[in-house]
């Protein structure tokens, strides 16, 4: 792969990760009953959610 393709792929993955974190935070805002079901999701929502 050339450098341009690698840079595009890195950016695509970064955007996907940001979108996934945003979706978890948004879901937890709507559905408080989901807290505690999956500890890693709680961690993401609590510690990274304020950035989104």
HUKAFEN-V327020 format. One line per field, one symbol per residue. psi: psi as a letter, one per 30 degrees, with the letter a starting at -180 (. if undefined). Layout:
BEGIN
psi: ???
END
This chain:
BEGIN
psi: kleeeeeeeeeeeeeeeeeeeeeeeeeeeeifffkfejeeeeeeeeffefe.
END
